[in-house]
Amino acid sequence: MKGIKEGVKELLKVNVNERQRGVWLAKTLGELPSGLRILDAGAGELRNKPLCAHFDYVSQDVCQYEGSGDAKGLQTGVWDTSRIDIICDIVDIPEPSSSFDVILCSEVFEHLPDATKALDEFARLLKPGGRLITTAPFASLVHFAPYHYATGFSRYWYEYHLPNKGFDISELTANGDWFAYARQEVMRLPSMARREKDWCWPLAYLTSGLSLLYFVLRGNRHESDDVACFGWHCVAIKR
């Protein structure tokens, strides 16, 4: 039964965004030497802590979101930040300058009123030559509202702001492309139709099924990440 479920998930590309991001983070973090001091900024429920077992790990979060927010958009229901090490604003972290070898900030920028201020703080906290490892959505649905301030970040946001904040980009990789993003949203249509109590929601399943056939036949050729993607994965080095 488990094998059948996994096969269906693979066919439908369920959570391909999260899966690919997890693979990239595991590879990127796993390639770094042991013993480095790492800050997981905006760590939330410490999802990425297991990937940092070989580091001196410190987590930070503002700890304002509790799962229900303002009941708008997509909410998690529950959100446990009780294990966070440092509770503070991400733009004012009470740690000495040049005190971290690595800063990880994954899927956080869209929840900051001004993400460039976080880059300033990261530049302060990182040692010269330290690594900033970030992921953020290119296009995202409203989630964690009211703490959702941007729909996403393009590659040009990174290419403009990071050098201006004292970083050199060593890697900037797209997670998926427009077709992968479109497939994700088409597969979301039935659940959204039922969420909004559309009278014609059964047609949403037919629409998704026919669309899935197209994506299966198309395969993965001719990627178009220059138009859209799930998000960008970035590694930058502090000068």
VEXLUMGU-843564 format. One line per 10 residues: for each residue x, y, z of N, C-alpha, C. Coordinates in steps of 0.2 Angstrom, whole numbers, plus 5000, padded with zeros to 4 digits. Layout:
<recs>
X Y Z X Y Z X Y Z  ...
</recs>
This chain:
<recs>
5004 4994 5000 5000 5000 5000 5004 5006 5000  5010 5006 5004 5014 5012 5004 5017 5013 4998  5019 5008 4994 5022 5009 4987 5017 5012 4982  5011 5010 4983 5006 5013 4978 5005 5020 4980  5005 5022 4986 5004 5029 4988 5010 5033 4986  5016 5030 4986 5022 5034 4984 5022 5035 4976  5019 5030 4973 5019 5030 4966 5014 5035 4963  5008 5036 4967 5003 5041 4965 5006 5048 4966  5009 5049 4972 5012 5055 4974 5017 5057 4968  5021 5052 4966 5026 5054 4961 5023 5056 4954
5017 5052 4953 5014 5054 4946 5011 5061 4947  5008 5062 4952 5005 5069 4953 5010 5074 4955  5016 5072 4956 5021 5077 4958 5019 5081 4964  5016 5078 4969 5014 5081 4975 5020 5083 4979  5020 5090 4981 5025 5093 4985 5032 5092 4982  5032 5093 4975 5038 5092 4972 5043 5099 4974  5039 5104 4975 5043 5110 4977 5047 5109 4983  5043 5107 4989 5047 5105 4995 5052 5100 4995  5050 5095 4991 5055 5089 4990 5062 5091 4987  5061 5095 4982 5067 5097 4978 5071 5102 4982
5067 5106 4986 5071 5111 4990 5075 5107 4996  5071 5102 4999 5075 5098 5004 5081 5095 5001  5080 5092 4995 5086 5089 4993 5092 5094 4992  5090 5100 4989 5096 5105 4988 5099 5107 4995  5095 5108 5000 5097 5110 5006 5102 5105 5009  5099 5098 5009 5103 5093 5012 5110 5093 5008  5110 5093 5002 5117 5093 4998 5121 5099 5000  5118 5105 5000 5122 5111 5001 5125 5111 5008  5121 5110 5013 5123 5110 5020 5128 5104 5021  5126 5098 5018 5130 5092 5019 5137 5093 5017
5139 5097 5012 5145 5098 5009 5150 5102 5013  5147 5106 5018 5151 5110 5022 5154 5106 5028  5160 5108 5030 5164 5105 5035 5160 5105 5042  5162 5100 5046 5159 5100 5053 5161 5105 5057  5157 5107 5063 5160 5111 5068 5159 5119 5067  5156 5120 5061 5155 5128 5059 5149 5130 5064  5149 5136 5065 5143 5139 5069 5138 5142 5064  5132 5139 5065 5127 5141 5060 5121 5144 5063  5118 5149 5060 5112 5152 5062 5106 5151 5058  5101 5147 5060 5095 5146 5056 5090 5152 5058
5090 5156 5053 5086 5163 5054 5079 5162 5052  5074 5163 5056 5067 5162 5055 5066 5154 5054  5068 5151 5060 5069 5143 5060 5062 5140 5061  5057 5144 5063 5050 5141 5064 5050 5135 5068  5048 5129 5065 5047 5123 5069 5054 5118 5068  5059 5122 5066 5066 5118 5066 5066 5113 5061  5062 5113 5056 5062 5108 5050 5069 5107 5048  5073 5112 5047 5080 5110 5044 5085 5109 5049  5084 5108 5056 5089 5107 5061 5092 5100 5060  5088 5095 5058 5092 5088 5056 5097 5088 5051
5097 5093 5047 5102 5094 5041 5108 5097 5044  5108 5100 5050 5113 5104 5053 5116 5100 5059  5116 5094 5059 5118 5090 5065 5126 5090 5066  5129 5092 5060 5137 5092 5061 5139 5099 5062  5134 5104 5064 5136 5111 5065 5135 5112 5072  5138 5118 5075 5136 5121 5081 5129 5125 5079  5124 5123 5081 5117 5125 5078 5114 5130 5083  5112 5136 5080 5108 5141 5084 5102 5143 5080  5096 5143 5083 5090 5145 5079 5087 5151 5082  5084 5155 5077 5081 5161 5079 5074 5162 5075
5070 5165 5079 5063 5166 5076 5060 5172 5080  5055 5175 5077 5051 5181 5081 5046 5178 5085  5044 5171 5083 5039 5168 5087 5032 5171 5088  5030 5175 5083 5023 5178 5083 5018 5174 5080  5019 5170 5075 5014 5166 5072 5013 5159 5076  5006 5158 5077 5005 5152 5081 5000 5147 5078  4999 5148 5071 4995 5143 5067 4989 5145 5064  4985 5150 5067 4979 5152 5065 4979 5159 5062  4984 5163 5064 4985 5170 5061 4979 5174 5061  4977 5177 5055 4971 5181 5055 4965 5177 5051
4966 5170 5051 4962 5166 5048 4960 5167 5040  4965 5171 5037 4964 5172 5030 4970 5168 5026  4968 5166 5020 4973 5163 5016 4974 5156 5019  4981 5153 5018 4982 5146 5020 4986 5147 5027  4983 5143 5032 4986 5143 5038 4987 5136 5040  4992 5135 5045 4994 5128 5047 4990 5125 5052  4986 5129 5056 4982 5126 5061 4986 5126 5068  4992 5123 5068 4996 5124 5074 5003 5125 5071  5007 5128 5076 5014 5130 5074 5018 5131 5080  5022 5127 5082 5026 5126 5088 5033 5129 5087
5034 5135 5090 5041 5138 5090 5044 5138 5097  5042 5133 5101 5044 5133 5108 5051 5131 5109  5054 5128 5104 5061 5126 5105 5066 5131 5102  5064 5137 5100 5069 5142 5097 5074 5144 5102  5080 5145 5100 5085 5147 5105 5085 5155 5106  5084 5159 5100 5084 5166 5101 5077 5169 5098  5074 5172 5103 5067 5175 5101 5068 5182 5100  5068 5185 5094 5069 5192 5092 5067 5193 5085  5067 5200 5084 5066 5202 5077 5072 5200 5073  5071 5197 5067 5077 5195 5062 5082 5200 5060
5079 5207 5061 5084 5212 5059 5088 5215 5065  5087 5212 5070 5090 5214 5076 5092 5208 5081  5097 5204 5079 5098 5198 5083 5104 5199 5088  5102 5198 5094 5107 5199 5099 5113 5195 5099  5117 5195 5094 5123 5191 5094 5129 5196 5091  5135 5195 5093 5141 5199 5091 5142 5199 5084  5145 5204 5081 5146 5204 5074 5151 5199 5072  5151 5196 5066 5156 5191 5064 5156 5185 5068  5150 5183 5071 5150 5177 5076 5147 5171 5072  5146 5171 5066 5143 5165 5063 5147 5163 5056
5148 5157 5055 5151 5154 5049 5146 5154 5043  5140 5152 5045 5135 5151 5040 5128 5153 5043  5124 5156 5039 5118 5158 5040 5113 5155 5035  5108 5151 5038 5103 5148 5034 5096 5152 5035  5093 5154 5029 5087 5157 5030 5082 5155 5024  5078 5150 5026 5074 5146 5021 5067 5148 5021  5064 5150 5016 5057 5152 5015 5055 5157 5021  5058 5162 5021 5057 5167 5026 5056 5174 5023  5059 5176 5018 5059 5182 5016 5052 5185 5014  5048 5181 5012 5041 5183 5010 5037 5185 5017
5040 5183 5022 5037 5185 5029 5040 5191 5032  5044 5195 5029 5048 5200 5031 5045 5207 5028  5043 5212 5032 5041 5218 5029 5047 5221 5024  5053 5220 5026 5058 5223 5022 5064 5218 5022  5064 5213 5017 5070 5208 5018 5077 5211 5017  5077 5216 5014 5084 5219 5013 5087 5221 5020  5083 5223 5025 5086 5224 5031 5089 5218 5034  5085 5212 5033 5088 5206 5035 5095 5204 5032  5096 5206 5026 5102 5205 5023 5108 5209 5026  5106 5215 5028 5111 5220 5032 5113 5216 5039
5108 5213 5042 5109 5210 5048 5114 5203 5047  5112 5200 5042 5116 5194 5040 5123 5196 5039  5124 5201 5035 5131 5204 5033 5135 5205 5040  5131 5208 5045 5135 5210 5051 5137 5204 5055  5132 5199 5055 5133 5193 5059 5138 5188 5056  5139 5188 5049 5143 5183 5046 5151 5185 5047  5155 5180 5047 5162 5181 5047 5164 5183 5040  5169 5186 5038 5172 5187 5031 5173 5180 5028  5170 5179 5022 5171 5172 5019 5165 5168 5021  5161 5170 5026 5155 5166 5028 5150 5165 5023
5146 5160 5024 5141 5158 5018 5134 5160 5021  5130 5163 5016 5123 5164 5017 5119 5159 5012  5115 5155 5015 5111 5150 5011 5104 5152 5012  5101 5153 5006 5094 5156 5007 5090 5152 5001  5083 5151 5003 5078 5150 4998 5072 5154 4999  5069 5156 4994 5063 5160 4995 5058 5158 4989  5052 5159 4989 5047 5158 4984 5048 5163 4978  5047 5161 4972 5047 5166 4967 5039 5168 4966  5035 5164 4967 5028 5165 4967 5024 5161 4973  5021 5164 4978 5018 5160 4983 5011 5163 4984
5007 5158 4987 5000 5160 4989 5001 5163 4996  4996 5166 4998 4996 5170 5004 4995 5164 5010  5000 5164 5014 5001 5159 5019 5004 5163 5026  5002 5160 5031 5004 5163 5038 5002 5170 5039  4996 5172 5035 4994 5179 5036 4992 5180 5043  4993 5186 5046 4995 5192 5042 5002 5193 5041  5006 5188 5042 5013 5189 5042 5016 5186 5035  5013 5189 5030 5015 5188 5023 5015 5194 5019  5021 5197 5017 5022 5203 5015 5024 5204 5007  5026 5198 5004 5028 5198 4997 5026 5191 4994
5025 5192 4988 5023 5186 4984 5029 5182 4982  5034 5185 4982 5040 5181 4980 5046 5185 4977  5052 5182 4976 5058 5185 4974 5061 5182 4968  5063 5186 4963 5065 5184 4957 5073 5183 4957  5076 5181 4952 5084 5180 4952 5087 5187 4952  5083 5192 4949 5086 5199 4949 5086 5202 4956  5081 5200 4960 5082 5203 4967 5088 5201 4970  5090 5195 4970 5096 5192 4972 5102 5196 4969  5102 5196 4962 5108 5199 4959 5109 5206 4960  5104 5209 4962 5104 5217 4963 5106 5218 4971
5103 5215 4975 5103 5217 4982 5109 5213 4985  5111 5207 4984 5116 5204 4987 5123 5207 4986  5125 5209 4980 5131 5212 4979 5132 5219 4983  5126 5222 4983 5125 5229 4986 5126 5228 4994  5125 5222 4997 5125 5221 5004 5132 5218 5006  5137 5217 5001 5143 5214 5003 5144 5207 5002  5140 5204 4997 5140 5197 4996 5142 5196 4989  5145 5190 4987 5146 5188 4981 5142 5181 4980  5138 5181 4975 5134 5175 4974 5138 5169 4971  5138 5163 4974 5142 5158 4971 5137 5153 4968
5131 5153 4970 5126 5148 4967 5119 5152 4967  5116 5151 4961 5109 5154 4961 5105 5149 4956  5101 5145 4959 5098 5139 4955 5090 5139 4956  5087 5139 4950 5080 5138 4950 5077 5132 4953  5072 5132 4957 5068 5126 4959 5062 5125 4954  5063 5121 4950 5057 5120 4945 5057 5125 4940  5052 5125 4936 5051 5130 4931 5043 5132 4930  5041 5136 4925 5034 5138 4924 5030 5132 4923  5032 5127 4920 5028 5121 4919 5027 5117 4925  5032 5117 4929 5031 5113 4936 5027 5117 4940
5027 5124 4940 5023 5128 4944 5016 5128 4942  5015 5128 4935 5008 5127 4933 5005 5120 4934  5009 5115 4934 5006 5109 4936 5004 5108 4943  5008 5111 4947 5006 5112 4955 5000 5115 4956  4998 5121 4952 4992 5124 4954 4986 5121 4950  4987 5118 4945 4982 5114 4942 4980 5108 4946  4985 5105 4949 4983 5099 4954 4980 5102 4960  4981 5108 4962 4977 5111 4968 4970 5113 4966  4968 5114 4960 4961 5116 4958 4956 5112 4962  4956 5106 4962 4950 5102 4966 4949 5104 4973
4955 5105 4977 4954 5106 4984 4952 5114 4985  4955 5118 4980 4952 5125 4980 4945 5126 4979  4943 5122 4974 4936 5122 4972 4931 5120 4978  4933 5115 4981 4929 5112 4987 4930 5117 4993  4936 5120 4994 4937 5125 4999 4932 5131 4998  4931 5133 4992 4926 5139 4991 4919 5136 4989  4918 5130 4990 4911 5127 4989 4908 5129 4983  4912 5128 4977 4910 5129 4971 4905 5123 4969  4899 5125 4966 4894 5120 4965 4896 5115 4959  4901 5118 4955 4904 5113 4950 4910 5110 4951
4912 5109 4958 4918 5107 4960 4920 5100 4957  4915 5095 4955 4917 5089 4952 4921 5090 4945  4919 5096 4942 4923 5097 4935 4930 5099 4936  4932 5101 4942 4939 5103 4944 4943 5096 4943  4940 5091 4946 4944 5084 4945 4945 5082 4938  4940 5083 4934 4941 5082 4927 4946 5086 4923  4946 5093 4925 4951 5098 4922 4958 5096 4924  4959 5094 4931 4965 5092 4933 4968 5086 4930  4963 5081 4929 4965 5075 4926 4967 5075 4919  4964 5079 4915 4965 5081 4908 4972 5084 4908
4973 5089 4912 4979 5093 4912 4985 5089 4914  4984 5084 4919 4989 5080 4921 4992 5075 4915  4987 5073 4911 4989 5069 4905 4994 5073 4901  4992 5080 4900 4997 5084 4896 5004 5084 4899  5004 5085 4905 5011 5086 4909 5015 5079 4908  5011 5074 4909 5014 5067 4909 5017 5066 4902  5013 5068 4896 5016 5067 4890 5021 5072 4888  5021 5078 4891 5026 5083 4889 5033 5081 4892  5033 5078 4898 5039 5077 4901 5042 5083 4904  5049 5083 4904 5053 5088 4908 5057 5092 4903
5056 5092 4896 5060 5095 4891 5058 5103 4891  5063 5106 4888 5062 5114 4887 5060 5117 4893  5064 5117 4898 5062 5121 4905 5062 5128 4903  5058 5132 4907 5057 5139 4906 5057 5142 4913  5063 5142 4917 5063 5145 4923 5065 5152 4922  5066 5155 4916 5066 5162 4915 5060 5165 4915  5054 5162 4915 5047 5165 4916 5045 5164 4923  5046 5158 4926 5043 5157 4933 5046 5151 4935  5046 5150 4942 5048 5144 4945 5045 5144 4952  5047 5138 4956 5044 5138 4963 5048 5143 4967
5054 5144 4966 5058 5149 4970 5066 5148 4968  5070 5152 4971 5077 5152 4969 5081 5150 4976  5086 5145 4974 5091 5143 4979 5097 5147 4978  5100 5150 4984 5105 5154 4983 5111 5153 4989  5117 5153 4986 5123 5153 4991 5127 5159 4990  5128 5163 4995 5132 5169 4994 5137 5169 4999  5143 5172 4997 5149 5173 5002 5150 5180 5004  5151 5181 5010 5152 5188 5013 5159 5190 5011  5160 5195 5008 5167 5198 5006 5171 5199 5012
</recs>
